[in-house]
Amino acid sequence: MEFYVKKNPIMILLTVIMLLLVVISPIISFMLHEKGWLTGLAAGILFLAANIVPISEIFVFQHKVVDGELITGHWLTKKKIPTVSIRTIRFVGRKKNNLEITYGSNFEVHMITMPKEKEKFMELLLQGSPYVRIEN
């Protein structure tokens, strides 16, 4: 089952502004100097390259619970955690909107953003590993 992540409105606004800069910079450069469109295009590509991770997080980021595995992230930072190996789930952050998952025999820690459907997500994680300790 797929769970989409709550998105930060400020991050969405900054990402949209950066996407507008990618589009507008060649136009402004062309209007100022008719032969300067290449400079504006290069600046737009640099804006896009610098913001590829935030852009992908805004549009692609999700969590999946499939076949006993929690798959979190997107195409750049995908992480697979077997639900059987999850030991503790801790709510962290100022508003308790992030989860810190401790798993495995080495007590590895992975931070994830709270999905929109919090109850269903927690229920699926607890079904996969009934001995999970939940801390607030």
C-alpha positions as CSV (number, residue, x, y, z in Angstrom):
1,M,0.0,0.0,0.0
2,E,1.3,3.5,-0.9
3,F,1.3,6.3,1.6
4,Y,2.0,9.9,0.4
5,V,3.9,12.2,2.7
6,K,2.6,15.4,4.2
7,K,4.3,18.3,2.3
8,N,5.7,21.4,3.8
9,P,3.9,24.4,2.2
10,I,7.1,26.6,2.5
11,M,9.1,23.9,0.7
12,I,6.4,23.8,-2.1
13,L,6.5,27.5,-2.5
14,L,10.3,27.6,-2.7
15,T,10.3,24.8,-5.2
16,V,7.7,26.5,-7.4
17,I,9.8,29.7,-7.3
18,M,12.9,27.8,-8.4
19,L,10.9,26.2,-11.2
20,L,9.8,29.7,-12.3
21,L,13.4,30.9,-12.3
22,V,14.3,28.0,-14.5
23,V,11.7,29.1,-17.1
24,I,12.0,32.9,-16.6
25,S,15.8,33.3,-16.6
26,P,16.3,32.5,-20.3
27,I,13.4,34.9,-21.2
28,I,14.8,37.7,-19.1
29,S,18.3,37.2,-20.5
30,F,17.0,37.2,-24.1
31,M,15.0,40.4,-23.4
32,L,18.1,42.2,-22.0
33,H,20.5,40.9,-24.6
34,E,19.2,39.3,-27.8
35,K,22.3,37.1,-28.0
36,G,22.3,36.3,-24.2
37,W,19.6,33.6,-24.3
38,L,22.4,31.0,-24.0
39,T,23.5,32.5,-20.7
40,G,20.0,32.5,-19.4
41,L,19.5,28.9,-20.5
42,A,22.7,27.9,-18.7
43,A,21.5,29.7,-15.5
44,G,18.1,27.9,-15.8
45,I,19.8,24.6,-16.1
46,L,22.0,25.4,-13.0
47,F,18.9,26.3,-11.0
48,L,17.3,23.0,-12.1
49,A,20.4,21.0,-11.2
50,A,20.7,22.6,-7.8
51,N,17.1,21.9,-6.9
52,I,16.6,18.4,-8.4
53,V,16.3,16.8,-4.9
54,P,13.7,19.2,-3.5
55,I,11.7,19.0,-6.7
56,S,11.7,15.2,-6.7
57,E,10.8,15.2,-3.0
58,I,7.8,17.4,-3.6
59,F,6.4,15.4,-6.5
60,V,7.6,11.8,-6.0
61,F,8.3,11.1,-2.3
62,Q,6.2,8.3,-0.7
63,H,6.3,5.3,1.6
64,K,5.2,1.8,0.6
65,V,4.5,-1.2,2.7
66,V,4.7,-4.2,0.3
67,D,5.3,-7.9,1.0
68,G,6.6,-7.3,4.6
69,E,8.9,-4.4,3.7
70,L,8.7,-0.7,4.3
71,I,10.0,1.0,1.2
72,T,10.6,4.7,1.9
73,G,12.0,7.5,-0.2
74,H,12.1,8.0,-4.0
75,W,14.4,7.3,-6.9
76,L,17.5,8.9,-5.3
77,T,17.2,7.8,-1.7
78,K,15.2,4.6,-1.6
79,K,15.5,2.5,1.6
80,K,14.0,-1.0,2.2
81,I,13.3,-2.0,5.8
82,P,11.8,-5.5,6.6
83,T,8.9,-4.9,8.9
84,V,9.8,-7.9,11.0
85,S,13.1,-6.3,11.9
86,I,11.5,-3.0,13.2
87,R,12.2,-2.7,17.0
88,T,11.0,0.8,17.9
89,I,9.0,3.6,16.4
90,R,9.6,7.0,18.0
91,F,7.7,10.2,17.2
92,V,10.2,13.1,16.9
93,G,10.2,16.7,15.9
94,R,8.7,19.8,17.3
95,K,5.2,18.8,16.2
96,K,5.9,15.1,16.4
97,N,5.4,14.9,12.6
98,N,8.5,12.7,11.9
99,L,9.1,9.0,12.8
100,E,12.4,7.6,13.9
101,I,12.5,3.9,13.1
102,T,15.0,1.6,14.8
103,Y,15.5,-1.7,13.1
104,G,17.8,-4.7,12.6
105,S,20.2,-6.4,14.8
106,N,22.6,-3.5,14.7
107,F,19.9,-1.0,15.8
108,E,20.1,1.1,12.7
109,V,18.0,4.3,12.7
110,H,16.1,5.7,9.8
111,M,14.1,9.0,9.9
112,I,10.9,9.3,7.8
113,T,8.3,12.0,7.4
114,M,4.8,11.2,8.7
115,P,2.5,10.0,5.9
116,K,-1.0,11.6,5.4
117,E,-2.8,8.4,6.5
118,K,-1.0,8.0,9.8
119,E,-3.4,5.4,11.4
120,K,-3.3,3.0,8.4
121,F,0.4,3.3,8.1
122,M,1.0,2.5,11.8
123,E,-1.5,-0.4,11.6
124,L,0.4,-2.0,8.7
125,L,3.7,-1.6,10.4
126,L,2.3,-3.2,13.6
127,Q,0.8,-6.1,11.6
128,G,4.2,-6.9,10.2
129,S,6.0,-6.8,13.5
130,P,3.7,-7.1,16.6
131,Y,6.6,-6.6,19.1
132,V,7.3,-3.0,18.0
133,R,7.7,-0.6,20.9
134,I,6.1,2.8,20.2
135,E,7.6,5.8,22.0
136,N,6.2,9.4,22.1
